[in-house]
Amino acid sequence: MTFDFLEREPDAADRERWRAELAAPPPAVRDDGRIILFLFRIGSERFGIEPAHLDLALPAAAGHSIPHRSPALAGVVNVRGTVALCFSLADILGSLPGPAPVSPMLLVLAHKGWRVACRVDAAEGVSGFERSALRPPPATLLAGARPHVKGIFPAGDNPDVAWLDAASLFTAFDAAAR
């Protein structure tokens, strides 16, 4: 058996195909109907967002406040040498505060060329859910979170997971930044 592709230079067609495959964000809804989300926690509530919108997840860094700002705009943070606006998802979603997080995380989210940072209490990683298990947001959902939630997934013994709509969140970030 020979592997001639290992011994030759990739041609332009190979490079272009690889570039296109690597540039395309992974789909949130897979062919088998499973929805893939990156999960995180704020207080006792769990949320998920499509991994295509997650740029980085790293330990929370000290931020700098901005005077005369919306409470949802927490300030600015240094993210690997770049200044990013930092938003309070707890304020935007109306989440109830929980105990002080042991190891808070900073999620850097991206959408349509805009990149922002958000502090969360914990990052839980990527998980998949069956599309058939998606339920509409309940009437008891906090009013601040309702416009940003696509639906709720049951998560076993843990609290349910709210699937966040990235476009709606970035609209709220834009409003808070003005």
C-alpha positions in Angstrom: 0.0 0.0 0.0 1.4 3.4 -0.9 0.5 6.8 0.4 1.6 9.0 -2.5 -0.4 12.0 -1.0 2.1 12.0 1.9 5.0 12.4 -0.5 3.7 15.1 -2.8 3.0 18.8 -2.3 -0.7 19.5 -2.0 -2.0 21.2 -5.1 -4.0 24.4 -5.2 -7.3 22.5 -5.3 -6.4 20.6 -2.1 -5.3 23.8 -0.3 -8.5 25.6 -1.3 -10.7 22.7 -0.2 -8.9 22.5 3.1 -9.2 26.3 3.6 -13.0 26.2 3.0 -13.5 23.2 5.3 -11.5 24.8 8.1 -13.1 28.2 7.7 -16.7 27.0 7.9 -18.0 27.0 11.4 -19.3 23.7 12.7 -23.0 23.4 12.5 -25.0 23.7 15.7 -27.5 21.2 14.4 -25.8 18.1 13.1 -27.1 15.8 10.4 -28.3 13.3 13.0 -30.5 15.9 14.6 -28.4 16.5 17.7 -27.8 20.1 18.7 -24.2 20.8 20.0 -23.8 23.6 22.5 -21.0 25.0 24.7 -22.4 25.0 28.3 -21.6 27.5 31.0 -23.1 28.5 34.3 -24.1 31.8 35.8 -25.3 31.4 39.4 -27.3 28.3 39.6 -28.5 28.6 36.0 -27.0 26.8 33.0 -26.8 28.2 29.5 -25.5 27.0 26.2 -24.4 28.7 23.0 -23.3 27.3 19.6 -19.6 26.5 19.7 -19.2 28.5 16.4 -19.7 31.7 18.5 -17.2 30.8 21.2 -13.8 32.2 20.4 -12.0 31.5 23.7 -12.7 30.3 27.2 -10.0 31.2 29.7 -9.7 32.0 33.4 -11.2 35.4 34.2 -8.8 38.3 34.1 -9.0 41.5 36.0 -11.0 44.1 34.1 -11.1 47.9 34.1 -14.3 49.8 34.6 -15.6 52.4 32.3 -17.3 55.5 33.8 -20.9 56.5 32.9 -21.9 53.1 31.4 -24.7 50.7 31.4 -24.7 48.1 34.3 -24.5 45.4 31.6 -21.2 46.8 30.4 -18.8 45.5 33.0 -15.8 47.3 31.5 -12.9 46.3 29.3 -10.4 43.4 29.6 -7.2 42.4 28.0 -7.7 39.2 26.0 -4.3 38.0 24.8 -3.1 41.5 24.0 -6.3 42.8 22.6 -8.7 45.1 24.5 -12.3 43.7 24.5 -15.5 45.0 25.9 -16.6 42.9 28.8 -20.3 42.4 29.4 -22.2 41.0 32.4 -24.4 38.2 31.1 -26.0 38.0 34.5 -27.3 41.6 34.0 -28.4 41.0 30.4 -30.1 37.7 31.3 -31.5 38.8 34.6 -29.8 35.8 36.3 -29.9 35.5 40.1 -26.5 35.7 41.7 -25.2 32.5 43.2 -22.4 31.8 45.6 -19.0 33.3 44.6 -17.5 31.2 41.9 -14.4 29.1 42.7 -12.8 29.6 39.3 -14.6 32.2 37.2 -14.1 32.0 33.5 -14.0 34.6 30.7 -15.8 33.6 27.5 -14.9 35.5 24.4 -17.8 35.4 22.0 -17.8 36.3 18.4 -20.7 37.1 16.0 -20.5 38.9 12.6 -17.1 40.3 13.2 -17.8 41.6 16.7 -15.8 40.0 19.6 -16.8 40.6 23.3 -15.9 39.0 26.6 -18.3 37.8 29.3 -17.6 36.6 32.8 -19.3 33.4 33.8 -19.2 31.4 37.0 -18.1 28.1 35.3 -17.5 26.7 31.8 -18.7 23.2 31.5 -17.6 22.3 28.0 -19.4 21.0 24.9 -22.5 18.8 25.1 -25.0 17.4 22.6 -28.8 17.3 22.9 -31.5 15.6 20.9 -33.5 18.2 18.9 -36.7 16.3 19.9 -36.0 17.2 23.5 -36.1 20.9 22.9 -38.9 22.7 24.8 -40.1 26.2 24.4 -38.9 28.6 27.2 -41.3 28.4 30.2 -43.4 31.3 31.3 -41.5 31.3 34.6 -38.3 32.1 32.8 -36.9 35.5 34.0 -38.1 38.3 31.8 -34.6 39.5 30.9 -33.6 36.1 29.6 -36.8 35.3 27.6 -35.9 37.2 24.4 -32.4 35.6 24.3 -33.5 31.9 24.8 -34.3 29.7 21.8 -35.5 26.9 24.0 -34.7 24.7 27.0 -33.1 21.2 27.1 -33.6 18.9 30.0 -30.3 18.0 31.6 -31.0 15.0 33.8 -30.7 15.8 37.5 -29.0 19.1 36.9 -30.9 22.3 36.1 -32.2 22.6 32.6 -30.0 24.2 29.9 -31.2 27.4 28.2 -30.1 27.6 24.5 -29.1 31.2 23.9 -29.6 33.0 20.6 -26.3 34.6 19.7 -27.8 37.2 17.4 -30.2 38.4 20.2 -27.3 38.6 22.7 -25.2 40.7 20.4 -28.1 43.0 19.9 -28.3 43.4 23.7 -24.5 43.9 23.8 -24.7 46.6 21.2 -27.5 48.4 23.1 -25.6 48.2 26.4 -22.4 49.6 24.7 -24.2 52.8 23.6 
